[in-house]
Amino acid sequence: QPMRLYTVHHRPDSDALDPDVVFVKEGFCWPALFVPLLWLIYRKQVWGLLAYLAVTAILSGATLILGLDTITTMLLSVVLSLYVAAQANDWRRWRLGAQGYELVTVVAANNIHRAEEIFFRGRWQDQSNRRAEPSAQKFTPLPTSRLTPFATPFDPA
């Protein structure tokens, strides 16, 4: 299986014994391609849902007013779905940031389960080392981006 990148988001005010951690895959979101409306509702993407409905209404109106054929209308719908699927995980990261989550790190793994294992095993080992060495540095999250509404590990310093 190919390696994927997962961004790890943590709510700082969560319980230390039961941390509130969310993993979001980098890249294309297949469920958002095939059922964009359901994906937007399921992920509580209110602004994305409103934008999607507005663009869908505009496409429907343009079809009627301009007399576009069925093939053109379907192609425009497919382009809209491709756009939503390409941006879906970025929108999800943005929403997590708005809810108070902080980007902690990026994990490379074959699947989500392996990403969780890598992250939590490394975090547990870091905490063990901190107890053993009081001078150990605390892990600091990446700064938020000036270019986008969410933090990414690829932003210029």
N, C-alpha and C positions, 0 to 999 in steps of 0.2 A: 504494500500500500504506500502511496506517496505521503510524504511528510506535509503536514498542514500547520499553519500558525494559529494559535488561539490567544486572544488577549484575555487577561485575567483581571477582573474588576472586583473590588472589595469595598464594602461599606464600613468605614472606620468605627462607627458607633455600635457595631454589632458585638454580640457576646464572644469572648475569646474562646470559649469551649465549643461554641456552635457558630463559626464565622459565616457571614453572609457573603459568599463568593460566587461570581457568575463567570463562566467561560463563554466567549463569543468567537466563533470561527472567522478567520480572515477570508475575504473573497465572496464568491458567488453564493447566493442562497437559493437552493433548488425549490424548496416549498413555496417561496415567494414568487417564483416564476410560474408555477402551475396553478396556484390558488392565492394570488396576491391579496385579494380582499380578505380572505380568511386569515392569512398570515398577519396582515396589519391589525385585524381585530384581536387575534390571539396574543400578539406581542404588545397590545395596547398602544399602538402607534397612532395616536389621535390625529396629529398634524399630517402624518403621511396618509392616513385614511381619508381625511378631508381633501387633501390635494389629489389623491387618486380618484375620488368620486368627482371632483371638479373637472379634472382632465378627461375623465370618461364621459361626463356630461357634455363637455366642449366637443369631444370627438363625435358624439352622437348628433349634436346640433350641426356640426360641420358636414356630417354625412347627409343629413336631410337638406340643409341649405345649399350645399355645393353639388349635391347629387352624386356623391362618390359611389363607385361600385363596391360590391361586397368584398372583393379581393383586397382593394386598397384599405377598406375599413378594417379588415382582419389583420392586415400587415401593420397598420397603425396600433392596433390593440396589442399585437405581439411585441412591437417596439416598446410600448408602455410597460408591458410585463417584464421585458428584459431589463429596462431601466430600474424598475422596482427591485428586481432580483439582484442586480449589480450593487445597488445602494443599501439594501435591506440591513445587512449586518452593521454597516456604518451608522445607520439611523438607530439601530438598537444600542450601539455604544454611546451615541449622543444622548439617548433617553436615560441610560444608566447613569451617565455623568450628571444629568439634570436631577436625578433622584438622589444624588449624594455619593454615588459610588466613585471610587478612585481607581485609575488604571495602575495596577501593581507591577505587572510584568507581561512578557510574551513568552509562550511555551510552544516549542515545536514538537509535534507528536503525530503518530499515525491516525489516532482517533481521539475523541473526547475523553474516553475512560483513561487512556494512557496519559493524556495531558493532565488530568486531575491527579493521577498517581505521581507524576513527575513533580507537579507543583506542591502537593501536600507533603510528599516525602522530603523534598528540599526544604520546605518551610519548617517541618518538624526538626530536621537536622540543624537548621539555622538556630532554632530556639534552644536546642540542646547545647549548641556551641556557645550561645549567649550566656546560658546559666554557668557554663564552665569557665568562660572568659568574660569578665565584666567589662573589659575594654572593647569588646566586639562592636562594630558599627551596626546601628539599626538600619534595616533596609528602607530606602526612601523611594517613593513612587516617582514615575516620570512626570515632568511638568506638563501642564495642559498646553495645547497647541494654540498658536496665534493664527494659524492658517485655516483651521477647521474647528467646529464646536466641540470636538472630542480630542483627547490626547492620543498621539500615536508615537511609536518608537522611531519613526522615520522622519520626524520633523527636524528642521535645521536647528542647531543650538543657538 
